[in-house]
Amino acid sequence: MTTTAPDTALTAPHRASEDGPGPWTADELERHLRELALSRYHDRHPFNQRMHRGQLTPAELRTWVANRFYYQCNIPIKDALILSKLHLPAQRRSWLRRIQDHDGHTDQDGGIERWLQLGEAVGLPRDELLDHQHLLPGVRLAVDGYVNFCRNASVLEAVASSLTELCAPSIMLTRLETFPLHYPWIKSAGLTYFRGRVPQGRRDGSEALGWVRTWAITREQQRQALAALSFKCDVLWSLLDSVQGAADQDHPNA
């Protein structure tokens, strides 16, 4: 998993591999990546499905918001690690937008601030979120594991792991549709994070996919890209497993 892609992988055209099966075309690789993302994305997790059907209690929503916040806080950290691996100034300038999207240009904007507003809208004091007072051990383990993956993996693997962005716009649109219907007690202003992530996810997913299509030119590199995306899906799934486990402990007879 930690094999560094050669520099030529950043610019070289598609070519056949001399060892083992030949590589897929870029279109075939994209199809495999999209199929993997769609089949493994955490919108299929029972907790998310219950959320979107309006079956979560306020306490369960607060547990999810508080624990997902730890992931939100670590997104710009993992993106900074990926930024340090990029070879070209244009690539670094482009990836920097992701950090700014979450950290904001001031303390009054950005994805982390908007998630804090979501927390307040569901009844979580801001200081409890910032101190991670409700963080579950399994969530910490999953998120820290993802950050360490981005620290140690090749640039190809690190970028490929971000391709869950291909599915992000859809789940954000689902939440924008279902939250006002099922959880009307959450003020509309608290949903600003979801609104902003729709265009950002489309932009970021398209960009990362284009890079992976260009870089993954051997079957081994393509395998690494798929494995990295699979790992990221496991991270998101494990996060929800921990949140669901906490809900089951609170309501053992549910």
C-alpha positions as CSV (number, residue, x, y, z in Angstrom):
1,M,0.0,0.0,0.0
2,T,2.9,2.4,0.6
3,T,4.7,1.9,-2.7
4,T,5.5,5.3,-4.1
5,A,4.3,5.8,-7.7
6,P,7.2,6.7,-10.0
7,D,7.4,10.3,-11.1
8,T,6.5,9.3,-14.7
9,A,3.1,8.2,-13.4
10,L,2.2,11.9,-13.0
11,T,2.5,12.6,-16.8
12,A,3.0,9.4,-18.7
13,P,0.4,8.2,-21.2
14,H,-1.4,4.8,-20.9
15,R,0.9,1.9,-21.8
16,A,0.7,-1.9,-21.5
17,S,2.4,-3.7,-18.6
18,E,5.1,-6.2,-19.4
19,D,4.3,-8.3,-16.2
20,G,1.0,-9.9,-15.6
21,P,-2.3,-8.7,-17.1
22,G,-2.3,-5.5,-19.0
23,P,-3.7,-2.4,-17.5
24,W,-7.3,-1.2,-18.1
25,T,-7.9,1.8,-20.2
26,A,-8.6,5.0,-18.3
27,D,-12.4,4.6,-19.0
28,E,-12.3,1.0,-17.7
29,L,-10.5,2.1,-14.6
30,E,-13.0,4.9,-14.0
31,R,-15.9,2.4,-14.4
32,H,-14.3,0.1,-11.8
33,L,-13.7,3.1,-9.4
34,R,-17.3,4.3,-9.8
35,E,-18.7,0.8,-9.3
36,L,-16.7,0.4,-6.2
37,A,-17.7,3.7,-4.7
38,L,-21.4,3.1,-5.4
39,S,-21.3,-0.4,-3.9
40,R,-19.3,0.5,-0.8
41,Y,-20.3,4.1,0.0
42,H,-21.7,4.7,3.5
43,D,-25.1,5.8,2.3
44,R,-25.8,2.1,2.4
45,H,-25.0,1.8,6.1
46,P,-28.0,1.0,8.2
47,F,-27.4,4.1,10.4
48,N,-27.5,6.5,7.4
49,Q,-30.5,4.7,6.0
50,R,-32.3,5.2,9.3
51,M,-31.3,8.8,9.3
52,H,-32.7,9.4,5.8
53,R,-36.0,7.7,6.7
54,G,-36.4,10.0,9.7
55,Q,-35.9,7.2,12.3
56,L,-33.2,8.7,14.4
57,T,-33.8,10.2,17.8
58,P,-32.5,13.6,18.6
59,A,-29.9,11.9,20.9
60,E,-28.7,9.7,18.0
61,L,-28.4,12.7,15.7
62,R,-26.3,14.5,18.2
63,T,-24.0,11.5,18.6
64,W,-23.5,11.4,14.9
65,V,-22.9,15.1,14.5
66,A,-20.4,15.1,17.4
67,N,-18.4,12.2,16.1
68,R,-18.5,13.2,12.5
69,F,-17.1,16.5,13.6
70,Y,-13.8,14.7,14.5
71,Y,-13.7,13.6,10.9
72,Q,-14.5,17.1,9.6
73,C,-11.6,18.5,11.7
74,N,-9.2,16.0,10.2
75,I,-10.1,16.6,6.6
76,P,-7.8,19.6,6.2
77,I,-5.1,17.8,8.0
78,K,-5.2,14.8,5.6
79,D,-5.4,17.2,2.7
80,A,-2.3,19.1,3.9
81,L,-0.5,15.7,3.9
82,I,-1.7,15.0,0.3
83,L,-0.7,18.6,-0.7
84,S,2.9,17.9,0.4
85,K,3.1,15.0,-2.0
86,L,2.0,16.8,-5.1
87,H,4.8,17.6,-7.6
88,L,3.5,20.5,-9.6
89,P,2.6,24.0,-8.4
90,A,-0.7,24.0,-10.3
91,Q,-1.7,20.7,-8.5
92,R,-0.8,22.2,-5.1
93,R,-2.7,25.4,-5.8
94,S,-5.7,23.4,-6.8
95,W,-5.6,21.0,-3.8
96,L,-5.2,24.0,-1.5
97,R,-8.8,24.9,-2.2
98,R,-9.9,21.8,-0.3
99,I,-8.1,23.0,2.9
100,Q,-9.6,26.4,2.5
101,D,-13.1,24.9,1.9
102,H,-12.9,23.3,5.4
103,D,-10.8,25.7,7.4
104,G,-12.3,28.8,5.7
105,H,-10.5,32.1,4.9
106,T,-11.6,33.5,8.3
107,D,-13.0,32.0,11.6
108,Q,-16.5,32.9,10.3
109,D,-16.6,30.6,7.3
110,G,-15.5,27.2,6.0
111,G,-16.8,23.7,6.5
112,I,-15.7,23.3,10.1
113,E,-17.5,26.4,11.1
114,R,-20.6,25.3,9.2
115,W,-20.5,21.9,11.0
116,L,-20.3,23.7,14.3
117,Q,-23.5,25.5,13.3
118,L,-25.1,22.2,12.5
119,G,-24.1,21.0,16.0
120,E,-25.7,24.0,17.6
121,A,-28.8,23.4,15.5
122,V,-29.2,19.9,16.9
123,G,-28.5,21.1,20.5
124,L,-24.8,20.6,21.0
125,P,-22.9,23.4,22.7
126,R,-20.0,24.6,20.6
127,D,-17.4,24.0,23.3
128,E,-18.4,20.4,23.6
129,L,-17.8,19.9,19.9
130,L,-14.5,21.7,19.9
131,D,-13.3,19.7,22.9
132,H,-14.5,16.4,21.3
133,Q,-16.2,15.6,24.6
134,H,-18.5,13.0,22.9
135,L,-15.8,11.3,20.7
136,L,-16.1,7.5,20.6
137,P,-12.9,5.4,20.6
138,G,-13.8,3.6,17.4
139,V,-14.3,6.9,15.6
140,R,-11.0,8.2,16.7
141,L,-9.3,5.0,15.6
142,A,-10.9,5.1,12.1
143,V,-10.2,8.8,11.5
144,D,-6.7,8.7,12.8
145,G,-6.1,5.6,10.6
146,Y,-7.2,7.5,7.5
147,V,-4.9,10.5,8.4
148,N,-2.0,8.1,8.8
149,F,-2.9,6.4,5.5
150,C,-2.6,9.7,3.7
151,R,0.7,10.4,5.5
152,N,2.3,7.1,4.5
153,A,0.7,6.2,1.1
154,S,1.9,7.2,-2.3
155,V,0.4,10.3,-3.9
156,L,-1.7,8.1,-6.2
157,E,-3.2,6.1,-3.3
158,A,-3.8,9.2,-1.2
159,V,-5.6,11.0,-4.0
160,A,-7.6,7.9,-4.9
161,S,-8.8,7.5,-1.4
162,S,-10.6,10.8,-1.8
163,L,-12.8,9.5,-4.5
164,T,-15.6,8.9,-2.1
165,E,-16.3,12.5,-3.2
166,L,-17.9,11.0,-6.3
167,C,-20.8,10.0,-4.1
168,A,-20.8,12.9,-1.7
169,P,-23.2,15.3,-3.7
170,S,-25.9,12.6,-3.8
171,I,-25.9,12.0,0.0
172,M,-25.8,15.8,0.7
173,L,-28.9,16.2,-1.6
174,T,-30.6,13.4,0.2
175,R,-30.0,15.1,3.5
176,L,-31.2,18.5,2.2
177,E,-34.4,16.7,1.1
178,T,-35.1,14.5,4.1
179,F,-33.9,16.6,7.1
180,P,-36.6,19.4,6.8
181,L,-39.2,16.6,6.3
182,H,-38.2,14.3,9.2
183,Y,-36.4,16.6,11.6
184,P,-38.2,20.0,11.3
185,W,-36.8,20.9,14.7
186,I,-33.4,21.5,13.1
187,K,-33.2,25.1,11.9
188,S,-32.6,25.5,8.2
189,A,-29.4,27.5,8.9
190,G,-27.9,24.4,10.4
191,L,-28.0,22.6,7.0
192,T,-25.7,25.1,5.3
193,Y,-22.8,22.6,5.4
194,F,-24.8,20.1,3.2
195,R,-25.6,22.8,0.7
196,G,-22.0,23.9,0.3
197,R,-20.7,20.4,-0.2
198,V,-22.8,19.6,-3.3
199,P,-20.8,21.8,-5.7
200,Q,-17.6,21.2,-3.8
201,G,-18.0,17.4,-4.0
202,R,-18.7,17.6,-7.7
203,R,-15.6,19.7,-8.3
204,D,-13.3,17.7,-6.1
205,G,-14.5,14.3,-7.2
206,S,-14.0,15.2,-10.9
207,E,-10.6,16.6,-10.3
208,A,-9.3,13.7,-8.3
209,L,-10.7,11.2,-10.8
210,G,-9.0,12.9,-13.6
211,W,-5.6,12.7,-11.8
212,V,-6.1,9.0,-11.0
213,R,-7.0,8.2,-14.6
214,T,-3.8,9.9,-15.7
215,W,-1.5,8.5,-13.0
216,A,-2.7,4.9,-12.7
217,I,-1.1,3.5,-15.9
218,T,-0.1,0.0,-14.8
219,R,-2.4,-2.7,-13.5
220,E,-0.5,-2.6,-10.1
221,Q,-1.1,1.2,-9.8
222,Q,-4.8,0.7,-10.8
223,R,-5.1,-2.0,-8.1
224,Q,-3.6,0.4,-5.6
225,A,-6.1,3.1,-6.5
226,L,-9.0,0.7,-6.0
227,A,-7.6,-0.6,-2.7
228,A,-7.2,3.0,-1.5
229,L,-10.8,3.8,-2.3
230,S,-11.9,0.6,-0.7
231,F,-10.0,1.5,2.5
232,K,-11.6,5.0,2.6
233,C,-15.0,3.4,2.3
234,D,-14.1,1.1,5.2
235,V,-13.2,4.2,7.3
236,L,-16.5,5.9,6.7
237,W,-18.4,2.6,7.4
238,S,-16.4,2.0,10.6
239,L,-17.2,5.5,11.8
240,L,-20.9,4.8,11.5
241,D,-20.5,1.3,13.1
242,S,-19.2,3.0,16.2
243,V,-22.0,5.6,16.2
244,Q,-24.6,2.8,15.7
245,G,-23.0,0.8,18.5
246,A,-23.3,3.7,20.9
247,A,-27.0,4.1,19.9
248,D,-27.6,0.4,20.6
249,Q,-26.0,0.7,24.0
250,D,-28.3,3.6,24.9
251,H,-31.4,1.7,23.6
252,P,-30.6,-2.0,24.1
253,N,-34.2,-3.0,23.5
254,A,-34.8,-0.9,20.4
